[in-house]
Amino acid sequence: MAQLTGEDPARLLALREIAAAGRQRHRPFAPAPETTAPGTPSLERTILAAALRELKTRTGLSLAGLAERTAYSRSSWHRCLTGTTLPPRRAVEDLCRLADEPPGRCLALWEIAESAESGRTTRAKTGPS
């Protein structure tokens, strides 16, 4: 696959991951809901939470252990790892550091989830504006 000029490889990987998850959720002959139920995390936030849970597992830390090593409480980590809330960017960076993971992929997932939830869209620049 040819890389788009100026596109971050981690962001492209994150976009492909979200697209693949969206295709897996598709059920033929089932009408798509017009809106999601209140409190239901977006697809983007769900994928980010799954990636963060993988990192937490790799660290071997409990929620209390994460709270001891970061500026976030045990309950905050619980909400972030279950997809109930979008974690702060700094929390994603801290978890990547603790798991000895380069932050590129997770930060790209975070940016996509944050953009989707805030209603902002990102467009590739096609030329001078």
N, C-alpha and C positions, 0 to 999 in steps of 0.2 A: 504494500500500500504506500503510495507516495505521500510524503509528509508535506503538509501545507506550509508555505513560507511563513515564518514568524509564529507558528503554533507551538506551544509547549507540549512536548511528548507526554508528560504526565497528565496534562489536561485532556489530550486526545484519548489516552488510555481510560481516563475516568468517564469521558463521554461514551466511549464504546461499551464500558461496563454498565452504564445506566441504560443504554439502548438495548443491550442484551437482556437485562433484567425486565425491561418493559415488554420485550417480545415474549419472555417466559410467562409473564402475567396475562398475556392475551389469551382469551378463551373464545374459540369460534362459536358463533351463534348466541353468545351472551351479550346483551346490550351493555354498553359502557355506561357507568353511572355518570350523571351530569355533574355531580359534585361529590367530594369525599365526605364521609361522616365527620362531624366535629371531633377533634382530638386524634384523628387518623393521620399518622405521619405521611409526608409526601414520599414518592418513590425515591427521590434524591436523598432525603434525610434517612430513609430506611437503609439505603446502600451505604451511606456514610457510617451509620451506627454499626452495621455489620463489619465494616472495615476496622472500626475502632475496637469492637469486641475481639476481633482477631489479634489486634495489637495488645490488648489487655491480657489475653490468654498467654501471649508470648512473654509478657513481663513476669508472669507468675504471681502478680500482686492481687490482693483482694481490693474491694472498693475502699476499705479503710486504709490499705497500703497506698493506694493512689492518692487518697486525701492527705496522707502524711507527707507525700513527696511532691505535691503540687499545691497550688493556691485554691483548689476547688474541693468542696465538701464531698462526703460520701454520697449524700442524696443528689448532689449536682451530677456526679459521675453516673449514678444510676439513671437519671433522666436522660443524660447524653447517650449512654450505651444502649438504652432501650428505644431510642428515637423519639422519646416524648418531647424533648426540646433540642434545638440546634445548639451544639456546644459553641462556646467562644472559640475563636481562631486560636488563641493562646493555649487552650486546653488541648486542641488537636496537636499543636506543636510540642507541648509537654509530653503527651502520650507517645508521640513518635520518638522523642528523645529517650524516654524511658525504655522503649522497645528496641532502641538502636536501629530505627527505620528511617531512611531518607524521607523527609516530609512531603516531597513533591506530589505523589499520588493522593494522599489523604487531604492535603491542602487544596488540590484541584477538586476533589469530591466536595469539600467544604464550600469552596467558592461557587460551585454549581448549585448546591443545595441552598446556600444563602441567597444567591441570585434568584432562584426559582421562588423562594418564599417571600422575598421582598418585592417581587413583581418586576424586577429589572430583568432585562434580557441582555445577553452579550452577543455582539455581532462582530464578525471578522472584518477588519478594515480592508476595503477593496481599493483604496486609493486615498489621495489627499482629501481632507474634509474642508 
